[in-house]
Amino acid sequence: MGRVLVHLDSMPKDRAFATILRDYEERLSPVGISVKAHDSTKDPRDYEKEISKLSGKLVLLDEEGKTMTSMQLARWLESTQLGRETTHMAIGPHNGFSEQAKESADSLIALSSLTLTHEFSAALLMEQLYRASEIIRGSPYHRG
């Protein structure tokens, strides 16, 4: 079963966002989804270097990426989990990803056409991954 690892350039400084991320990570760990916070707050290029060396598929969260409905994300997640390799979903640093990082990624996904803080993006992504996992499971969480 393919794992999904969500990457952040650093843990949110806001305790409320950190609590939200921990809560969703606990909910998602049984289905192979976890969070890794890097300590790259000084130079965003360090974060890009770290994630570019990862083995598996690299998906960058970027406002220029493909948008999906919750149902489409659930189908994507299900196909990702059926594979054997790890999928790395990386939320950009404060100033976003470089063009070079975007070009080297396997795909780009947009959570919204709005510009969001990376903390808010992380919380939104984790909720949507939880929603997708519940859609796959057939629970009543998603009423779509």
N, CA, C and O atoms as a GROMACS GRO file, in nm:
protein
  576
    1MET      N    1   0.084  -0.118   0.000
    1MET     CA    2   0.000   0.000   0.000
    1MET      C    3   0.088   0.124   0.000
    1MET      O    4   0.180   0.136   0.081
    2GLY      N    5   0.060   0.217  -0.091
    2GLY     CA    6   0.137   0.340  -0.099
    2GLY      C    7   0.105   0.435   0.014
    2GLY      O    8  -0.012   0.455   0.048
    3ARG      N    9   0.208   0.492   0.072
    3ARG     CA   10   0.190   0.590   0.178
    3ARG      C   11   0.185   0.730   0.119
    3ARG      O   12   0.232   0.754   0.008
    4VAL      N   13   0.127   0.821   0.194
    4VAL     CA   14   0.126   0.963   0.157
    4VAL      C   15   0.191   1.038   0.271
    4VAL      O   16   0.150   1.026   0.387
    5LEU      N   17   0.292   1.116   0.238
    5LEU     CA   18   0.362   1.195   0.338
    5LEU      C   19   0.348   1.342   0.301
    5LEU      O   20   0.390   1.384   0.193
    6VAL      N   21   0.287   1.420   0.391
    6VAL     CA   22   0.266   1.563   0.369
    6VAL      C   23   0.386   1.637   0.429
    6VAL      O   24   0.417   1.620   0.546
    7HIS      N   25   0.451   1.718   0.348
    7HIS     CA   26   0.570   1.792   0.390
    7HIS      C   27   0.538   1.939   0.412
    7HIS      O   28   0.467   2.001   0.332
    8LEU      N   29   0.591   1.993   0.520
    8LEU     CA   30   0.581   2.135   0.552
    8LEU      C   31   0.722   2.188   0.568
    8LEU      O   32   0.811   2.116   0.614
    9ASP      N   33   0.744   2.314   0.531
    9ASP     CA   34   0.879   2.369   0.548
    9ASP      C   35   0.914   2.386   0.695
    9ASP      O   36   1.031   2.386   0.732
   10SER      N   37   0.812   2.400   0.780
   10SER     CA   38   0.831   2.408   0.925
   10SER      C   39   0.696   2.386   0.991
   10SER      O   40   0.592   2.397   0.927
   11MET      N   41   0.697   2.355   1.119
   11MET     CA   42   0.571   2.342   1.191
   11MET      C   43   0.511   2.481   1.209
   11MET      O   44   0.585   2.578   1.227
   12PRO      N   45   0.379   2.491   1.204
   12PRO     CA   46   0.316   2.621   1.225
   12PRO      C   47   0.350   2.680   1.361
   12PRO      O   48   0.352   2.609   1.462
   13LYS      N   49   0.375   2.809   1.363
   13LYS     CA   50   0.403   2.876   1.490
   13LYS      C   51   0.275   2.897   1.570
   13LYS      O   52   0.277   2.901   1.693
   14ASP      N   53   0.163   2.909   1.499
   14ASP     CA   54   0.034   2.926   1.563
   14ASP      C   55  -0.010   2.792   1.623
   14ASP      O   56  -0.025   2.693   1.551
   15ARG      N   57  -0.031   2.790   1.755
   15ARG     CA   58  -0.066   2.664   1.823
   15ARG      C   59  -0.197   2.605   1.773
   15ARG      O   60  -0.213   2.482   1.772
   16ALA      N   61  -0.291   2.690   1.733
   16ALA     CA   62  -0.420   2.638   1.685
   16ALA      C   63  -0.400   2.556   1.558
   16ALA      O   64  -0.458   2.448   1.545
   17PHE      N   65  -0.319   2.605   1.465
   17PHE     CA   66  -0.292   2.528   1.343
   17PHE      C   67  -0.214   2.401   1.375
   17PHE      O   68  -0.241   2.296   1.317
   18ALA      N   69  -0.117   2.410   1.465
   18ALA     CA   70  -0.040   2.291   1.503
   18ALA      C   71  -0.132   2.184   1.563
   18ALA      O   72  -0.115   2.065   1.537
   19THR      N   73  -0.228   2.227   1.644
   19THR     CA   74  -0.324   2.133   1.704
   19THR      C   75  -0.411   2.067   1.598
   19THR      O   76  -0.435   1.947   1.603
   20ILE      N   77  -0.457   2.145   1.502
   20ILE     CA   78  -0.538   2.091   1.392
   20ILE      C   79  -0.459   1.986   1.315
   20ILE      O   80  -0.511   1.878   1.285
   21LEU      N   81  -0.334   2.016   1.283
   21LEU     CA   82  -0.252   1.921   1.208
   21LEU      C   83  -0.230   1.792   1.286
   21LEU      O   84  -0.238   1.683   1.229
   22ARG      N   85  -0.202   1.804   1.415
   22ARG     CA   86  -0.182   1.683   1.498
   22ARG      C   87  -0.310   1.599   1.502
   22ARG      O   88  -0.304   1.476   1.493
   23ASP      N   89  -0.424   1.666   1.515
   23ASP     CA   90  -0.552   1.595   1.520
   23ASP      C   91  -0.576   1.516   1.391
   23ASP      O   92  -0.609   1.398   1.396
   24TYR      N   93  -0.559   1.580   1.277
   24TYR     CA   94  -0.581   1.510   1.151
   24TYR      C   95  -0.475   1.404   1.127
   24TYR      O   96  -0.505   1.299   1.069
   25GLU      N   97  -0.354   1.428   1.170
   25GLU     CA   98  -0.250   1.326   1.153
   25GLU      C   99  -0.286   1.200   1.232
   25GLU      O  100  -0.266   1.089   1.184
   26GLU      N  101  -0.339   1.217   1.353
   26GLU     CA  102  -0.383   1.101   1.432
   26GLU      C  103  -0.495   1.027   1.360
   26GLU      O  104  -0.496   0.904   1.357
   27ARG      N  105  -0.589   1.100   1.303
   27ARG     CA  106  -0.701   1.038   1.232
   27ARG      C  107  -0.654   0.964   1.106
   27ARG      O  108  -0.710   0.861   1.069
   28LEU      N  109  -0.551   1.017   1.041
   28LEU     CA  110  -0.507   0.964   0.913
   28LEU      C  111  -0.396   0.859   0.922
   28LEU      O  112  -0.370   0.789   0.825
   29SER      N  113  -0.331   0.848   1.037
   29SER     CA  114  -0.220   0.752   1.046
   29SER      C  115  -0.262   0.608   1.016
   29SER      O  116  -0.184   0.534   0.957
   30PRO      N  117  -0.383   0.564   1.055
   30PRO     CA  118  -0.422   0.426   1.021
   30PRO      C  119  -0.432   0.398   0.871
   30PRO      O  120  -0.425   0.283   0.829
   31VAL      N  121  -0.449   0.504   0.790
   31VAL     CA  122  -0.458   0.483   0.645
   31VAL      C  123  -0.328   0.521   0.574
   31VAL      O  124  -0.327   0.536   0.451
   32GLY      N  125  -0.220   0.539   0.649
   32GLY     CA  126  -0.089   0.560   0.589
   32GLY      C  127  -0.059   0.702   0.547
   32GLY      O  128   0.021   0.724   0.456
   33ILE      N  129  -0.122   0.801   0.611
   33ILE     CA  130  -0.096   0.941   0.579
   33ILE      C  131  -0.035   1.007   0.701
   33ILE      O  132  -0.092   1.000   0.811
   34SER      N  133   0.079   1.073   0.683
   34SER     CA  134   0.145   1.139   0.796
   34SER      C  135   0.205   1.272   0.750
   34SER      O  136   0.204   1.306   0.632
   35VAL      N  137   0.256   1.347   0.848
   35VAL     CA  138   0.312   1.480   0.824
   35VAL      C  139   0.458   1.482   0.865
   35VAL      O  140   0.496   1.424   0.967
   36LYS      N  141   0.539   1.548   0.784
   36LYS     CA  142   0.680   1.570   0.821
   36LYS      C  143   0.707   1.719   0.809
   36LYS      O  144   0.693   1.778   0.702
   37ALA      N  145   0.746   1.778   0.921
   37ALA     CA  146   0.784   1.919   0.921
   37ALA      C  147   0.936   1.929   0.911
   37ALA      O  148   1.009   1.866   0.988
   38HIS      N  149   0.981   2.006   0.815
   38HIS     CA  150   1.125   2.028   0.797
   38HIS      C  151   1.163   2.153   0.874
   38HIS      O  152   1.076   2.233   0.910
   39ASP      N  153   1.288   2.169   0.901
   39ASP     CA  154   1.334   2.288   0.971
   39ASP      C  155   1.410   2.376   0.872
   39ASP      O  156   1.532   2.389   0.878
   40SER      N  157   1.335   2.434   0.780
   40SER     CA  158   1.397   2.512   0.671
   40SER      C  159   1.350   2.656   0.670
   40SER      O  160   1.332   2.715   0.563
   41THR      N  161   1.331   2.712   0.786
   41THR     CA  162   1.275   2.848   0.792
   41THR      C  163   1.376   2.954   0.749
   41THR      O  164   1.335   3.064   0.712
   42LYS      N  165   1.504   2.925   0.752
   42LYS     CA  166   1.603   3.026   0.716
   42LYS      C  167   1.617   3.045   0.566
   42LYS      O  168   1.626   3.158   0.517
   43ASP      N  169   1.619   2.935   0.492
   43ASP     CA  170   1.637   2.944   0.348
   43ASP      C  171   1.542   2.845   0.280
   43ASP      O  172   1.563   2.724   0.290
   44PRO      N  173   1.439   2.894   0.209
   44PRO     CA  174   1.343   2.805   0.146
   44PRO      C  175   1.405   2.710   0.044
   44PRO      O  176   1.349   2.604   0.016
   45ARG      N  177   1.521   2.746  -0.010
   45ARG     CA  178   1.587   2.658  -0.106
   45ARG      C  179   1.632   2.528  -0.040
   45ARG      O  180   1.639   2.424  -0.106
   46ASP      N  181   1.662   2.533   0.090
   46ASP     CA  182   1.699   2.411   0.162
   46ASP      C  183   1.583   2.312   0.162
   46ASP      O  184   1.603   2.192   0.144
   47TYR      N  185   1.463   2.363   0.183
   47TYR     CA  186   1.343   2.280   0.182
   47TYR      C  187   1.324   2.217   0.043
   47TYR      O  188   1.298   2.097   0.032
   48GLU      N  189   1.338   2.296  -0.060
   48GLU     CA  190   1.324   2.244  -0.196
   48GLU      C  191   1.429   2.138  -0.225
   48GLU      O  192   1.399   2.037  -0.289
   49LYS      N  193   1.551   2.157  -0.178
   49LYS     CA  194   1.657   2.057  -0.198
   49LYS      C  195   1.621   1.927  -0.127
   49LYS      O  196   1.638   1.818  -0.182
   50GLU      N  197   1.570   1.939  -0.004
   50GLU     CA  198   1.532   1.819   0.072
   50GLU      C  199   1.423   1.740   0.003
   50GLU      O  200   1.434   1.618  -0.012
   51ILE      N  201   1.318   1.808  -0.040
   51ILE     CA  202   1.207   1.734  -0.100
   51ILE      C  203   1.241   1.683  -0.240
   51ILE      O  204   1.182   1.585  -0.286
   52SER      N  205   1.334   1.748  -0.309
   52SER     CA  206   1.371   1.701  -0.443
   52SER      C  207   1.448   1.569  -0.438
   52SER      O  208   1.455   1.499  -0.539
   53LYS      N  209   1.506   1.535  -0.325
   53LYS     CA  210   1.585   1.413  -0.310
   53LYS      C  211   1.501   1.292  -0.267
   53LYS      O  212   1.553   1.181  -0.257
   54LEU      N  213   1.373   1.313  -0.241
   54LEU     CA  214   1.288   1.206  -0.192
   54LEU      C  215   1.259   1.104  -0.301
   54LEU      O  216   1.245   1.138  -0.418
   55SER      N  217   1.250   0.976  -0.260
   55SER     CA  218   1.212   0.874  -0.358
   55SER      C  219   1.061   0.857  -0.355
   55SER      O  220   0.999   0.863  -0.248
   56GLY      N  221   1.004   0.836  -0.469
   56GLY     CA  222   0.859   0.827  -0.483
   56GLY      C  223   0.810   0.942  -0.566
   56GLY      O  224   0.888   1.011  -0.632
   57LYS      N  225   0.680   0.963  -0.565
   57LYS     CA  226   0.619   1.072  -0.643
   57LYS      C  227   0.617   1.200  -0.561
   57LYS      O  228   0.593   1.197  -0.440
   58LEU      N  229   0.641   1.312  -0.628
   58LEU     CA  230   0.639   1.442  -0.562
   58LEU      C  231   0.526   1.526  -0.619
   58LEU      O  232   0.522   1.556  -0.738
   59VAL      N  233   0.433   1.565  -0.531
   59VAL     CA  234   0.320   1.650  -0.568
   59VAL      C  235   0.336   1.780  -0.491
   59VAL      O  236   0.342   1.779  -0.368
   60LEU      N  237   0.343   1.890  -0.562
   60LEU     CA  238   0.355   2.020  -0.497
   60LEU      C  239   0.218   2.085  -0.491
   60LEU      O  240   0.142   2.081  -0.588
   61LEU      N  241   0.187   2.145  -0.376
   61LEU     CA  242   0.064   2.222  -0.362
   61LEU      C  243   0.096   2.363  -0.407
   61LEU      O  244   0.181   2.431  -0.350
   62ASP      N  245   0.025   2.407  -0.512
   62ASP     CA  246   0.056   2.535  -0.573
   62ASP      C  247  -0.072   2.592  -0.634
   62ASP      O  248  -0.150   2.518  -0.693
   63GLU      N  249  -0.091   2.720  -0.622
   63GLU     CA  250  -0.214   2.782  -0.672
   63GLU      C  251  -0.229   2.768  -0.823
   63GLU      O  252  -0.339   2.787  -0.876
   64GLU      N  253  -0.121   2.736  -0.895
   64GLU     CA  254  -0.128   2.716  -1.040
   64GLU      C  255  -0.158   2.571  -1.077
   64GLU      O  256  -0.168   2.538  -1.195
   65GLY      N  257  -0.171   2.485  -0.977
   65GLY     CA  258  -0.192   2.343  -1.003
   65GLY      C  259  -0.334   2.309  -1.041
   65GLY      O  260  -0.420   2.396  -1.055
   66LYS      N  261  -0.357   2.179  -1.057
   66LYS     CA  262  -0.489   2.127  -1.095
   66LYS      C  263  -0.582   2.133  -0.974
   66LYS      O  264  -0.545   2.094  -0.863
   67THR      N  265  -0.703   2.182  -0.996
   67THR     CA  266  -0.802   2.182  -0.889
   67THR      C  267  -0.885   2.055  -0.898
   67THR      O  268  -0.904   1.999  -1.006
   68MET      N  269  -0.933   2.009  -0.783
   68MET     CA  270  -1.014   1.888  -0.776
   68MET      C  271  -1.129   1.909  -0.680
   68MET      O  272  -1.120   1.989  -0.587
   69THR      N  273  -1.235   1.835  -0.704
   69THR     CA  274  -1.342   1.829  -0.605
   69THR      C  275  -1.300   1.729  -0.498
   69THR      O  276  -1.200   1.659  -0.515
   70SER      N  277  -1.373   1.723  -0.390
   70SER     CA  278  -1.342   1.625  -0.285
   70SER      C  279  -1.355   1.482  -0.338
   70SER      O  280  -1.276   1.395  -0.301
   71MET      N  281  -1.453   1.458  -0.423
   71MET     CA  282  -1.469   1.324  -0.482
   71MET      C  283  -1.351   1.289  -0.574
   71MET      O  284  -1.303   1.176  -0.572
   72GLN      N  285  -1.305   1.385  -0.652
   72GLN     CA  286  -1.189   1.361  -0.738
   72GLN      C  287  -1.064   1.335  -0.655
   72GLN      O  288  -0.983   1.248  -0.688
   73LEU      N  289  -1.049   1.410  -0.545
   73LEU     CA  290  -0.934   1.387  -0.457
   73LEU      C  291  -0.942   1.247  -0.396
   73LEU      O  292  -0.839   1.181  -0.381
   74ALA      N  293  -1.061   1.202  -0.361
   74ALA     CA  294  -1.077   1.067  -0.306
   74ALA      C  295  -1.034   0.962  -0.408
   74ALA      O  296  -0.965   0.866  -0.373
   75ARG      N  297  -1.074   0.978  -0.532
   75ARG     CA  298  -1.033   0.882  -0.637
   75ARG      C  299  -0.881   0.887  -0.656
   75ARG      O  300  -0.817   0.783  -0.672
   76TRP      N  301  -0.824   1.009  -0.653
   76TRP     CA  302  -0.678   1.022  -0.666
   76TRP      C  303  -0.608   0.953  -0.550
   76TRP      O  304  -0.512   0.879  -0.570
   77LEU      N  305  -0.657   0.977  -0.427
   77LEU     CA  306  -0.596   0.916  -0.309
   77LEU      C  307  -0.605   0.765  -0.315
   77LEU      O  308  -0.509   0.696  -0.283
   78GLU      N  309  -0.719   0.714  -0.355
   78GLU     CA  310  -0.736   0.569  -0.364
   78GLU      C  311  -0.637   0.508  -0.463
   78GLU      O  312  -0.577   0.405  -0.434
   79SER      N  313  -0.620   0.571  -0.578
   79SER     CA  314  -0.524   0.518  -0.676
   79SER      C  315  -0.381   0.530  -0.626
   79SER      O  316  -0.298   0.444  -0.653
   80THR      N  317  -0.354   0.636  -0.552
   80THR     CA  318  -0.220   0.655  -0.493
   80THR      C  319  -0.192   0.547  -0.390
   80THR      O  320  -0.081   0.492  -0.386
   81GLN      N  321  -0.289   0.515  -0.308
   81GLN     CA  322  -0.270   0.416  -0.204
   81GLN      C  323  -0.262   0.274  -0.260
   81GLN      O  324  -0.206   0.186  -0.195
   82LEU      N  325  -0.317   0.252  -0.378
   82LEU     CA  326  -0.309   0.120  -0.440
   82LEU      C  327  -0.168   0.094  -0.493
   82LEU      O  328  -0.128  -0.022  -0.507
   83GLY      N  329  -0.094   0.200  -0.523
   83GLY     CA  330   0.043   0.184  -0.570
   83GLY      C  331   0.136   0.145  -0.456
   83GLY      O  332   0.096   0.141  -0.339
   84ARG      N  333   0.258   0.116  -0.490
   84ARG     CA  334   0.354   0.072  -0.390
   84ARG      C  335   0.445   0.184  -0.340
   84ARG      O  336   0.501   0.175  -0.230
   85GLU      N  337   0.461   0.290  -0.420
   85GLU     CA  338   0.557   0.392  -0.380
   85GLU      C  339   0.492   0.501  -0.295
   85GLU      O  340   0.371   0.522  -0.296
   86THR      N  341   0.578   0.570  -0.222
   86THR     CA  342   0.532   0.679  -0.137
   86THR      C  343   0.505   0.802  -0.224
   86THR      O  344   0.581   0.833  -0.316
   87THR      N  345   0.395   0.870  -0.194
   87THR     CA  346   0.365   0.997  -0.258
   87THR      C  347   0.392   1.107  -0.158
   87THR      O  348   0.339   1.106  -0.047
   88HIS      N  349   0.475   1.201  -0.198
   88HIS     CA  350   0.511   1.315  -0.113
   88HIS      C  351   0.433   1.436  -0.160
   88HIS      O  352   0.446   1.479  -0.274
   89MET      N  353   0.351   1.491  -0.071
   89MET     CA  354   0.274   1.612  -0.100
   89MET      C  355   0.340   1.725  -0.023
   89MET      O  356   0.342   1.724   0.100
   90ALA      N  357   0.394   1.823  -0.094
   90ALA     CA  358   0.469   1.930  -0.028
   90ALA      C  359   0.395   2.063  -0.038
   90ALA      O  360   0.357   2.108  -0.146
   91ILE      N  361   0.377   2.123   0.078
   91ILE     CA  362   0.318   2.257   0.085
   91ILE      C  363   0.433   2.356   0.080
   91ILE      O  364   0.534   2.340   0.149
   92GLY      N  365   0.416   2.457  -0.002
   92GLY     CA  366   0.525   2.551  -0.027
   92GLY      C  367   0.567   2.634   0.092
   92GLY      O  368   0.492   2.650   0.188
   93PRO      N  369   0.688   2.686   0.083
   93PRO     CA  370   0.734   2.781   0.184
   93PRO      C  371   0.659   2.914   0.169
   93PRO      O  372   0.576   2.929   0.078
   94HIS      N  373   0.688   3.008   0.255
   94HIS     CA  374   0.616   3.136   0.257
   94HIS      C  375   0.605   3.201   0.119
   94HIS      O  376   0.499   3.254   0.084
   95ASN      N  377   0.710   3.198   0.043
   95ASN     CA  378   0.712   3.265  -0.088
   95ASN      C  379   0.678   3.172  -0.203
   95ASN      O  380   0.694   3.210  -0.319
   96GLY      N  381   0.634   3.052  -0.175
   96GLY     CA  382   0.598   2.957  -0.281
   96GLY      C  383   0.720   2.883  -0.333
   96GLY      O  384   0.834   2.909  -0.293
   97PHE      N  385   0.694   2.790  -0.423
   97PHE     CA  386   0.800   2.710  -0.484
   97PHE      C  387   0.862   2.783  -0.602
   97PHE      O  388   0.797   2.863  -0.668
   98SER      N  389   0.988   2.754  -0.627
   98SER     CA  390   1.057   2.810  -0.743
   98SER      C  391   1.003   2.742  -0.869
   98SER      O  392   0.944   2.635  -0.862
   99GLU      N  393   1.025   2.805  -0.982
   99GLU     CA  394   0.984   2.746  -1.110
   99GLU      C  395   1.056   2.613  -1.132
   99GLU      O  396   0.997   2.519  -1.185
  100GLN      N  397   1.182   2.606  -1.091
  100GLN     CA  398   1.258   2.482  -1.107
  100GLN      C  399   1.194   2.369  -1.028
  100GLN      O  400   1.184   2.257  -1.078
  101ALA      N  401   1.151   2.396  -0.906
  101ALA     CA  402   1.086   2.292  -0.824
  101ALA      C  403   0.955   2.249  -0.888
  101ALA      O  404   0.924   2.130  -0.891
  102LYS      N  405   0.878   2.344  -0.939
  102LYS     CA  406   0.750   2.311  -1.004
  102LYS      C  407   0.771   2.224  -1.126
  102LYS      O  408   0.695   2.130  -1.150
  103GLU      N  409   0.874   2.254  -1.204
  103GLU     CA  410   0.901   2.177  -1.325
  103GLU      C  411   0.949   2.035  -1.294
  103GLU      O  412   0.924   1.943  -1.372
  104SER      N  413   1.016   2.017  -1.182
  104SER     CA  414   1.068   1.884  -1.149
  104SER      C  415   0.967   1.796  -1.076
  104SER      O  416   0.989   1.676  -1.060
  105ALA      N  417   0.857   1.854  -1.031
  105ALA     CA  418   0.755   1.777  -0.960
  105ALA      C  419   0.678   1.687  -1.056
  105ALA      O  420   0.669   1.715  -1.176
  106ASP      N  421   0.623   1.578  -1.002
  106ASP     CA  422   0.540   1.490  -1.084
  106ASP      C  423   0.407   1.555  -1.117
  106ASP      O  424   0.353   1.534  -1.226
  107SER      N  425   0.354   1.635  -1.025
  107SER     CA  426   0.230   1.708  -1.052
  107SER      C  427   0.214   1.823  -0.954
  107SER      O  428   0.280   1.829  -0.850
  108LEU      N  429   0.124   1.913  -0.990
  108LEU     CA  430   0.089   2.027  -0.906
  108LEU      C  431  -0.060   2.020  -0.878
  108LEU      O  432  -0.140   1.996  -0.968
  109ILE      N  433  -0.097   2.040  -0.753
  109ILE     CA  434  -0.236   2.043  -0.713
  109ILE      C  435  -0.263   2.176  -0.644
  109ILE      O  436  -0.184   2.221  -0.561
  110ALA      N  437  -0.376   2.238  -0.678
  110ALA     CA  438  -0.418   2.361  -0.612
  110ALA      C  439  -0.532   2.330  -0.516
  110ALA      O  440  -0.627   2.260  -0.552
  111LEU      N  441  -0.522   2.381  -0.396
  111LEU     CA  442  -0.632   2.368  -0.301
  111LEU      C  443  -0.739   2.472  -0.326
  111LEU      O  444  -0.855   2.452  -0.292
  112SER      N  445  -0.699   2.583  -0.386
  112SER     CA  446  -0.790   2.694  -0.410
  112SER      C  447  -0.723   2.788  -0.510
  112SER      O  448  -0.601   2.787  -0.525
  113SER      N  449  -0.803   2.867  -0.577
  113SER     CA  450  -0.743   2.970  -0.663
  113SER      C  451  -0.704   3.092  -0.580
  113SER      O  452  -0.638   3.183  -0.630
  114LEU      N  453  -0.744   3.092  -0.453
  114LEU     CA  454  -0.702   3.197  -0.361
  114LEU      C  455  -0.560   3.168  -0.312
  114LEU      O  456  -0.519   3.053  -0.308
  115THR      N  457  -0.488   3.270  -0.275
  115THR     CA  458  -0.358   3.252  -0.212
  115THR      C  459  -0.382   3.229  -0.062
  115THR      O  460  -0.449   3.308   0.004
  116LEU      N  461  -0.328   3.120  -0.011
  116LEU     CA  462  -0.347   3.082   0.129
  116LEU      C  463  -0.212   3.079   0.201
  116LEU      O  464  -0.109   3.053   0.138
  117THR      N  465  -0.213   3.105   0.330
  117THR     CA  466  -0.090   3.088   0.407
  117THR      C  467  -0.055   2.940   0.408
  117THR      O  468  -0.141   2.854   0.390
  118HIS      N  469   0.073   2.910   0.429
  118HIS     CA  470   0.111   2.769   0.429
  118HIS      C  471   0.049   2.695   0.548
  118HIS      O  472   0.022   2.575   0.538
  119GLU      N  473   0.027   2.763   0.660
  119GLU     CA  474  -0.038   2.700   0.774
  119GLU      C  475  -0.182   2.663   0.742
  119GLU      O  476  -0.228   2.552   0.771
  120PHE      N  477  -0.254   2.758   0.681
  120PHE     CA  478  -0.392   2.732   0.645
  120PHE      C  479  -0.399   2.624   0.538
  120PHE      O  480  -0.487   2.537   0.542
  121SER      N  481  -0.308   2.628   0.443
  121SER     CA  482  -0.302   2.525   0.338
  121SER      C  483  -0.283   2.387   0.399
  121SER      O  484  -0.346   2.290   0.356
  122ALA      N  485  -0.195   2.378   0.498
  122ALA     CA  486  -0.169   2.248   0.562
  122ALA      C  487  -0.295   2.196   0.630
  122ALA      O  488  -0.328   2.078   0.617
  123ALA      N  489  -0.364   2.282   0.702
  123ALA     CA  490  -0.487   2.241   0.771
  123ALA      C  491  -0.594   2.200   0.670
  123ALA      O  492  -0.661   2.098   0.688
  124LEU      N  493  -0.608   2.278   0.564
  124LEU     CA  494  -0.707   2.247   0.461
  124LEU      C  495  -0.673   2.116   0.390
  124LEU      O  496  -0.762   2.033   0.368
  125LEU      N  497  -0.548   2.096   0.356
  125LEU     CA  498  -0.507   1.971   0.291
  125LEU      C  499  -0.535   1.851   0.380
  125LEU      O  500  -0.588   1.750   0.334
  126MET      N  501  -0.499   1.861   0.506
  126MET     CA  502  -0.521   1.747   0.596
  126MET      C  503  -0.670   1.716   0.611
  126MET      O  504  -0.708   1.599   0.615
  127GLU      N  505  -0.754   1.820   0.620
  127GLU     CA  506  -0.898   1.795   0.629
  127GLU      C  507  -0.948   1.728   0.501
  127GLU      O  508  -1.028   1.635   0.508
  128GLN      N  509  -0.901   1.773   0.387
  128GLN     CA  510  -0.946   1.715   0.261
  128GLN      C  511  -0.894   1.572   0.242
  128GLN      O  512  -0.964   1.489   0.184
  129LEU      N  513  -0.774   1.543   0.290
  129LEU     CA  514  -0.725   1.405   0.287
  129LEU      C  515  -0.808   1.316   0.380
  129LEU      O  516  -0.838   1.202   0.347
  130TYR      N  517  -0.845   1.370   0.495
  130TYR     CA  518  -0.932   1.295   0.586
  130TYR      C  519  -1.068   1.271   0.520
  130TYR      O  520  -1.121   1.160   0.523
  131ARG      N  521  -1.123   1.376   0.460
  131ARG     CA  522  -1.252   1.363   0.391
  131ARG      C  523  -1.241   1.259   0.280
  131ARG      O  524  -1.330   1.174   0.265
  132ALA      N  525  -1.134   1.264   0.202
  132ALA     CA  526  -1.114   1.166   0.094
  132ALA      C  527  -1.107   1.024   0.149
  132ALA      O  528  -1.165   0.932   0.092
  133SER      N  529  -1.035   1.007   0.261
  133SER     CA  530  -1.024   0.873   0.320
  133SER      C  531  -1.160   0.824   0.370
  133SER      O  532  -1.190   0.705   0.364
  134GLU      N  533  -1.242   0.915   0.418
  134GLU     CA  534  -1.376   0.879   0.464
  134GLU      C  535  -1.469   0.848   0.346
  134GLU      O  536  -1.554   0.760   0.356
  135ILE      N  537  -1.453   0.919   0.236
  135ILE     CA  538  -1.529   0.888   0.114
  135ILE      C  539  -1.494   0.747   0.068
  135ILE      O  540  -1.583   0.668   0.036
  136ILE      N  541  -1.365   0.715   0.065
  136ILE     CA  542  -1.320   0.582   0.025
  136ILE      C  543  -1.379   0.476   0.117
  136ILE      O  544  -1.422   0.370   0.072
  137ARG      N  545  -1.382   0.505   0.245
  137ARG     CA  546  -1.433   0.411   0.345
  137ARG      C  547  -1.586   0.398   0.340
  137ARG      O  548  -1.642   0.301   0.390
  138GLY      N  549  -1.651   0.497   0.279
  138GLY     CA  550  -1.797   0.494   0.270
  138GLY      C  551  -1.868   0.546   0.393
  138GLY      O  552  -1.984   0.514   0.416
  139SER      N  553  -1.799   0.627   0.474
  139SER     CA  554  -1.860   0.680   0.595
  139SER      C  555  -1.951   0.799   0.560
  139SER      O  556  -1.940   0.854   0.450
  140PRO      N  557  -2.040   0.839   0.651
  140PRO     CA  558  -2.129   0.952   0.624
  140PRO      C  559  -2.063   1.089   0.644
  140PRO      O  560  -2.132   1.191   0.634
  141TYR      N  561  -1.932   1.096   0.671
  141TYR     CA  562  -1.864   1.223   0.695
  141TYR      C  563  -1.887   1.320   0.579
  141TYR      O  564  -1.916   1.438   0.600
  142HIS      N  565  -1.873   1.269   0.455
  142HIS     CA  566  -1.893   1.353   0.336
  142HIS      C  567  -2.035   1.333   0.287
  142HIS      O  568  -2.077   1.221   0.259
  143ARG      N  569  -2.109   1.440   0.278
  143ARG     CA  570  -2.249   1.429   0.238
  143ARG      C  571  -2.271   1.469   0.094
  143ARG      O  572  -2.379   1.515   0.058
  144GLY      N  573  -2.170   1.451   0.009
  144GLY     CA  574  -2.180   1.495  -0.128
  144GLY      C  575  -2.258   1.403  -0.211
  144GLY      O  576  -2.275   1.426  -0.331
   0.00000   0.00000   0.00000
